[in-house]
Amino acid sequence: MSGEFNKRLAVVTGASSGIGLALTQRLLSHGAIVVTLSRHLGELSDLKSVYGDRINCLLGDVTEQKDLELLANYARDLGPVDYLVPNAGVAILAGGLERDAFARNWKVNGLGALNTLAALRNQLSKSASVVFIGTFLSGLAFTGLGGYIASKAALTAQARTLAVELGREGVRVNVVSPGPTATPIWGSLGMTSTDLDAVALAVKQRLLGGKFLEPKAVADAILFMLSDASRGIHGQDIVVDGGYTLS
């Protein structure tokens, strides 16, 4: 991948923390020009101070069409988009039959990701690579996260068809599904610290390394899937879960 990303344009949503931030750092370190869209700047301001004009940080929400149009218009002025990662996501903890929670999960994780691609569709280069973010839980059950899992599973299914449709035009579409990763999303679930600690302990017992993945580990997998090194891979779901689903 040496030099491959240099001066090429990448777009990442949900980049202010966690996996999105780690991926943005990786892309910048490889010489890419990056446009981000997130609801908050977070640590992106630190990257801006280091990389200057090579990172362009927009404030916006992937559930708002006007914000996606702003993203598309901004990216258009910088050239064709070579790499797209619709990473913005939420995890709403709720019972499996709570419709409002499911709707919110889908609105961000599924529809938000698909609409991001739709907004930038005509700006993709002829050899662009798109990586959606799924979840290692797609084939499992996890109490309280049914709506989250369903939204990611539906997105992954849609990605397979998009891989065929866009693949005929040279655009690759794949999915990277992170396992238990140390990101702020866990703190957003609304669980008590006691319950969260209990869940973390149970999860760690199934991880081969005995600890949550670092966002950089997932970012590296996404970077590989964006790169020409994975040029023969289309419509696949690459699970990066520290061995969780093996037991």
Contacts in CASP RR format, 6 or more apart in sequence:
PFRMAT RR
TARGET T0000
AUTHOR 0000-0000-0000
METHOD contacts of the structure
MODEL  1
MSGEFNKRLAVVTGASSGIGLALTQRLLSHGAIVVTLSRHLGELSDLKSV
YGDRINCLLGDVTEQKDLELLANYARDLGPVDYLVPNAGVAILAGGLERD
AFARNWKVNGLGALNTLAALRNQLSKSASVVFIGTFLSGLAFTGLGGYIA
SKAALTAQARTLAVELGREGVRVNVVSPGPTATPIWGSLGMTSTDLDAVA
LAVKQRLLGGKFLEPKAVADAILFMLSDASRGIHGQDIVVDGGYTLS
1 30 0 8 1.000
1 223 0 8 1.000
1 224 0 8 1.000
1 227 0 8 1.000
1 228 0 8 1.000
1 229 0 8 1.000
3 30 0 8 1.000
3 31 0 8 1.000
4 30 0 8 1.000
4 227 0 8 1.000
4 228 0 8 1.000
5 27 0 8 1.000
5 30 0 8 1.000
5 31 0 8 1.000
5 32 0 8 1.000
5 83 0 8 1.000
5 227 0 8 1.000
6 30 0 8 1.000
6 31 0 8 1.000
6 32 0 8 1.000
7 31 0 8 1.000
7 32 0 8 1.000
7 33 0 8 1.000
8 32 0 8 1.000
8 33 0 8 1.000
8 82 0 8 1.000
8 83 0 8 1.000
9 32 0 8 1.000
9 33 0 8 1.000
9 34 0 8 1.000
9 35 0 8 1.000
9 75 0 8 1.000
9 78 0 8 1.000
9 79 0 8 1.000
9 80 0 8 1.000
9 81 0 8 1.000
9 82 0 8 1.000
9 83 0 8 1.000
10 27 0 8 1.000
10 32 0 8 1.000
10 33 0 8 1.000
10 34 0 8 1.000
10 35 0 8 1.000
10 81 0 8 1.000
10 82 0 8 1.000
10 83 0 8 1.000
10 84 0 8 1.000
10 85 0 8 1.000
10 226 0 8 1.000
11 34 0 8 1.000
11 35 0 8 1.000
11 36 0 8 1.000
11 37 0 8 1.000
11 71 0 8 1.000
11 75 0 8 1.000
11 81 0 8 1.000
11 83 0 8 1.000
11 84 0 8 1.000
11 85 0 8 1.000
11 120 0 8 1.000
12 20 0 8 1.000
12 23 0 8 1.000
12 24 0 8 1.000
12 27 0 8 1.000
12 34 0 8 1.000
12 35 0 8 1.000
12 36 0 8 1.000
12 37 0 8 1.000
12 85 0 8 1.000
12 87 0 8 1.000
13 36 0 8 1.000
13 37 0 8 1.000
13 38 0 8 1.000
13 62 0 8 1.000
13 71 0 8 1.000
13 85 0 8 1.000
13 86 0 8 1.000
13 87 0 8 1.000
13 88 0 8 1.000
13 113 0 8 1.000
13 116 0 8 1.000
14 20 0 8 1.000
14 36 0 8 1.000
14 37 0 8 1.000
14 38 0 8 1.000
14 39 0 8 1.000
14 62 0 8 1.000
14 87 0 8 1.000
14 88 0 8 1.000
14 89 0 8 1.000
15 21 0 8 1.000
15 23 0 8 1.000
15 24 0 8 1.000
15 34 0 8 1.000
15 36 0 8 1.000
15 37 0 8 1.000
15 38 0 8 1.000
15 44 0 8 1.000
15 57 0 8 1.000
15 87 0 8 1.000
16 36 0 8 1.000
16 38 0 8 1.000
16 39 0 8 1.000
16 40 0 8 1.000
16 41 0 8 1.000
16 42 0 8 1.000
16 43 0 8 1.000
16 44 0 8 1.000
17 42 0 8 1.000
17 43 0 8 1.000
17 183 0 8 1.000
17 184 0 8 1.000
18 181 0 8 1.000
18 183 0 8 1.000
18 184 0 8 1.000
18 185 0 8 1.000
18 215 0 8 1.000
19 87 0 8 1.000
19 133 0 8 1.000
19 178 0 8 1.000
19 181 0 8 1.000
19 183 0 8 1.000
19 215 0 8 1.000
19 218 0 8 1.000
19 219 0 8 1.000
19 222 0 8 1.000
20 85 0 8 1.000
20 87 0 8 1.000
20 215 0 8 1.000
20 219 0 8 1.000
21 42 0 8 1.000
21 43 0 8 1.000
21 44 0 8 1.000
21 47 0 8 1.000
21 215 0 8 1.000
22 214 0 8 1.000
22 215 0 8 1.000
22 216 0 8 1.000
22 218 0 8 1.000
22 219 0 8 1.000
23 85 0 8 1.000
23 87 0 8 1.000
23 218 0 8 1.000
23 219 0 8 1.000
23 222 0 8 1.000
23 223 0 8 1.000
24 34 0 8 1.000
24 36 0 8 1.000
24 44 0 8 1.000
24 47 0 8 1.000
24 55 0 8 1.000
25 47 0 8 1.000
25 219 0 8 1.000
26 216 0 8 1.000
26 219 0 8 1.000
26 220 0 8 1.000
26 223 0 8 1.000
27 34 0 8 1.000
27 83 0 8 1.000
27 223 0 8 1.000
28 34 0 8 1.000
28 47 0 8 1.000
28 50 0 8 1.000
28 51 0 8 1.000
28 54 0 8 1.000
28 55 0 8 1.000
30 223 0 8 1.000
31 54 0 8 1.000
32 54 0 8 1.000
32 83 0 8 1.000
33 54 0 8 1.000
33 55 0 8 1.000
33 56 0 8 1.000
33 78 0 8 1.000
34 54 0 8 1.000
34 55 0 8 1.000
34 56 0 8 1.000
35 55 0 8 1.000
35 56 0 8 1.000
35 58 0 8 1.000
35 71 0 8 1.000
35 74 0 8 1.000
35 75 0 8 1.000
35 78 0 8 1.000
36 44 0 8 1.000
36 55 0 8 1.000
36 56 0 8 1.000
36 57 0 8 1.000
36 58 0 8 1.000
37 58 0 8 1.000
37 59 0 8 1.000
37 60 0 8 1.000
37 62 0 8 1.000
37 67 0 8 1.000
37 68 0 8 1.000
37 71 0 8 1.000
37 88 0 8 1.000
37 116 0 8 1.000
38 44 0 8 1.000
38 57 0 8 1.000
38 58 0 8 1.000
38 59 0 8 1.000
38 60 0 8 1.000
38 88 0 8 1.000
39 59 0 8 1.000
39 60 0 8 1.000
39 61 0 8 1.000
40 59 0 8 1.000
41 57 0 8 1.000
41 59 0 8 1.000
44 55 0 8 1.000
44 57 0 8 1.000
45 57 0 8 1.000
47 55 0 8 1.000
48 55 0 8 1.000
48 57 0 8 1.000
56 74 0 8 1.000
56 78 0 8 1.000
58 67 0 8 1.000
58 70 0 8 1.000
58 71 0 8 1.000
58 74 0 8 1.000
60 67 0 8 1.000
60 70 0 8 1.000
60 71 0 8 1.000
61 67 0 8 1.000
62 68 0 8 1.000
62 86 0 8 1.000
62 88 0 8 1.000
62 108 0 8 1.000
62 112 0 8 1.000
62 113 0 8 1.000
62 115 0 8 1.000
62 116 0 8 1.000
63 107 0 8 1.000
63 108 0 8 1.000
63 111 0 8 1.000
63 112 0 8 1.000
65 115 0 8 1.000
65 119 0 8 1.000
68 115 0 8 1.000
68 116 0 8 1.000
68 119 0 8 1.000
69 119 0 8 1.000
71 116 0 8 1.000
71 119 0 8 1.000
71 120 0 8 1.000
72 119 0 8 1.000
72 120 0 8 1.000
72 123 0 8 1.000
75 81 0 8 1.000
75 120 0 8 1.000
75 123 0 8 1.000
76 123 0 8 1.000
79 123 0 8 1.000
80 123 0 8 1.000
80 124 0 8 1.000
80 125 0 8 1.000
80 128 0 8 1.000
81 120 0 8 1.000
81 123 0 8 1.000
81 124 0 8 1.000
81 125 0 8 1.000
81 128 0 8 1.000
82 125 0 8 1.000
82 127 0 8 1.000
82 128 0 8 1.000
82 129 0 8 1.000
83 128 0 8 1.000
83 129 0 8 1.000
83 130 0 8 1.000
83 131 0 8 1.000
83 226 0 8 1.000
84 116 0 8 1.000
84 117 0 8 1.000
84 120 0 8 1.000
84 124 0 8 1.000
84 128 0 8 1.000
84 129 0 8 1.000
84 130 0 8 1.000
84 131 0 8 1.000
85 130 0 8 1.000
85 131 0 8 1.000
85 132 0 8 1.000
85 133 0 8 1.000
85 222 0 8 1.000
85 226 0 8 1.000
86 112 0 8 1.000
86 113 0 8 1.000
86 114 0 8 1.000
86 116 0 8 1.000
86 117 0 8 1.000
86 130 0 8 1.000
86 132 0 8 1.000
86 133 0 8 1.000
87 133 0 8 1.000
88 108 0 8 1.000
88 112 0 8 1.000
88 113 0 8 1.000
88 116 0 8 1.000
89 108 0 8 1.000
89 109 0 8 1.000
89 133 0 8 1.000
89 185 0 8 1.000
90 104 0 8 1.000
90 105 0 8 1.000
90 108 0 8 1.000
90 109 0 8 1.000
90 148 0 8 1.000
90 185 0 8 1.000
90 188 0 8 1.000
91 105 0 8 1.000
91 145 0 8 1.000
91 148 0 8 1.000
91 185 0 8 1.000
91 188 0 8 1.000
91 189 0 8 1.000
92 101 0 8 1.000
92 104 0 8 1.000
92 105 0 8 1.000
92 147 0 8 1.000
92 148 0 8 1.000
93 101 0 8 1.000
93 144 0 8 1.000
93 145 0 8 1.000
93 189 0 8 1.000
93 190 0 8 1.000
93 191 0 8 1.000
94 100 0 8 1.000
94 101 0 8 1.000
94 102 0 8 1.000
94 144 0 8 1.000
94 147 0 8 1.000
95 101 0 8 1.000
95 144 0 8 1.000
95 146 0 8 1.000
96 102 0 8 1.000
96 144 0 8 1.000
96 146 0 8 1.000
96 147 0 8 1.000
101 147 0 8 1.000
102 146 0 8 1.000
102 147 0 8 1.000
102 150 0 8 1.000
102 151 0 8 1.000
105 147 0 8 1.000
105 148 0 8 1.000
105 150 0 8 1.000
105 151 0 8 1.000
106 147 0 8 1.000
106 150 0 8 1.000
106 151 0 8 1.000
106 154 0 8 1.000
108 151 0 8 1.000
109 148 0 8 1.000
109 151 0 8 1.000
109 152 0 8 1.000
109 155 0 8 1.000
110 151 0 8 1.000
110 152 0 8 1.000
110 154 0 8 1.000
110 155 0 8 1.000
110 158 0 8 1.000
113 132 0 8 1.000
113 133 0 8 1.000
113 155 0 8 1.000
114 155 0 8 1.000
114 158 0 8 1.000
117 130 0 8 1.000
117 162 0 8 1.000
124 130 0 8 1.000
124 166 0 8 1.000
124 171 0 8 1.000
126 169 0 8 1.000
126 170 0 8 1.000
126 171 0 8 1.000
127 170 0 8 1.000
127 171 0 8 1.000
128 170 0 8 1.000
128 171 0 8 1.000
128 172 0 8 1.000
129 171 0 8 1.000
129 172 0 8 1.000
129 174 0 8 1.000
129 225 0 8 1.000
129 226 0 8 1.000
129 227 0 8 1.000
129 230 0 8 1.000
130 162 0 8 1.000
130 166 0 8 1.000
130 171 0 8 1.000
130 172 0 8 1.000
130 173 0 8 1.000
130 174 0 8 1.000
131 173 0 8 1.000
131 174 0 8 1.000
131 175 0 8 1.000
131 176 0 8 1.000
131 222 0 8 1.000
131 225 0 8 1.000
131 226 0 8 1.000
132 155 0 8 1.000
132 156 0 8 1.000
132 159 0 8 1.000
132 173 0 8 1.000
132 174 0 8 1.000
132 175 0 8 1.000
132 176 0 8 1.000
133 152 0 8 1.000
133 175 0 8 1.000
133 176 0 8 1.000
133 177 0 8 1.000
133 178 0 8 1.000
133 222 0 8 1.000
134 152 0 8 1.000
134 155 0 8 1.000
134 156 0 8 1.000
134 175 0 8 1.000
134 176 0 8 1.000
134 177 0 8 1.000
134 178 0 8 1.000
134 237 0 8 1.000
135 148 0 8 1.000
135 149 0 8 1.000
135 152 0 8 1.000
135 153 0 8 1.000
135 177 0 8 1.000
135 178 0 8 1.000
135 179 0 8 1.000
136 177 0 8 1.000
136 178 0 8 1.000
136 179 0 8 1.000
136 180 0 8 1.000
136 239 0 8 1.000
136 240 0 8 1.000
136 241 0 8 1.000
136 244 0 8 1.000
136 245 0 8 1.000
137 145 0 8 1.000
137 148 0 8 1.000
137 149 0 8 1.000
137 152 0 8 1.000
137 179 0 8 1.000
138 149 0 8 1.000
138 152 0 8 1.000
138 153 0 8 1.000
138 156 0 8 1.000
138 177 0 8 1.000
138 237 0 8 1.000
139 149 0 8 1.000
139 153 0 8 1.000
139 245 0 8 1.000
140 149 0 8 1.000
140 245 0 8 1.000
141 149 0 8 1.000
142 149 0 8 1.000
152 177 0 8 1.000
155 175 0 8 1.000
156 175 0 8 1.000
156 177 0 8 1.000
156 237 0 8 1.000
159 173 0 8 1.000
159 174 0 8 1.000
159 175 0 8 1.000
159 235 0 8 1.000
159 237 0 8 1.000
160 235 0 8 1.000
162 173 0 8 1.000
163 172 0 8 1.000
163 173 0 8 1.000
163 174 0 8 1.000
163 234 0 8 1.000
163 235 0 8 1.000
164 234 0 8 1.000
164 235 0 8 1.000
166 172 0 8 1.000
166 173 0 8 1.000
167 173 0 8 1.000
167 234 0 8 1.000
172 230 0 8 1.000
172 231 0 8 1.000
172 232 0 8 1.000
172 233 0 8 1.000
172 234 0 8 1.000
172 235 0 8 1.000
173 234 0 8 1.000
173 235 0 8 1.000
174 225 0 8 1.000
174 230 0 8 1.000
174 233 0 8 1.000
174 234 0 8 1.000
174 235 0 8 1.000
174 236 0 8 1.000
174 237 0 8 1.000
174 238 0 8 1.000
175 235 0 8 1.000
175 236 0 8 1.000
175 237 0 8 1.000
175 238 0 8 1.000
176 218 0 8 1.000
176 221 0 8 1.000
176 222 0 8 1.000
176 225 0 8 1.000
176 237 0 8 1.000
176 238 0 8 1.000
176 240 0 8 1.000
177 237 0 8 1.000
177 238 0 8 1.000
177 239 0 8 1.000
177 240 0 8 1.000
177 241 0 8 1.000
178 213 0 8 1.000
178 218 0 8 1.000
178 240 0 8 1.000
178 241 0 8 1.000
179 213 0 8 1.000
179 218 0 8 1.000
179 239 0 8 1.000
179 240 0 8 1.000
179 241 0 8 1.000
179 242 0 8 1.000
179 244 0 8 1.000
180 203 0 8 1.000
180 204 0 8 1.000
180 207 0 8 1.000
180 212 0 8 1.000
180 213 0 8 1.000
180 241 0 8 1.000
180 242 0 8 1.000
180 244 0 8 1.000
181 212 0 8 1.000
181 213 0 8 1.000
181 214 0 8 1.000
181 215 0 8 1.000
181 217 0 8 1.000
181 218 0 8 1.000
182 212 0 8 1.000
182 213 0 8 1.000
182 214 0 8 1.000
182 215 0 8 1.000
183 215 0 8 1.000
186 196 0 8 1.000
186 200 0 8 1.000
187 196 0 8 1.000
189 196 0 8 1.000
191 199 0 8 1.000
200 212 0 8 1.000
203 212 0 8 1.000
203 244 0 8 1.000
204 210 0 8 1.000
204 211 0 8 1.000
204 212 0 8 1.000
206 243 0 8 1.000
206 244 0 8 1.000
206 247 0 8 1.000
207 213 0 8 1.000
207 241 0 8 1.000
207 242 0 8 1.000
207 243 0 8 1.000
207 244 0 8 1.000
208 242 0 8 1.000
208 243 0 8 1.000
208 246 0 8 1.000
209 242 0 8 1.000
213 240 0 8 1.000
213 241 0 8 1.000
213 242 0 8 1.000
217 240 0 8 1.000
218 240 0 8 1.000
221 238 0 8 1.000
221 240 0 8 1.000
224 230 0 8 1.000
225 233 0 8 1.000
225 238 0 8 1.000
239 245 0 8 1.000
END
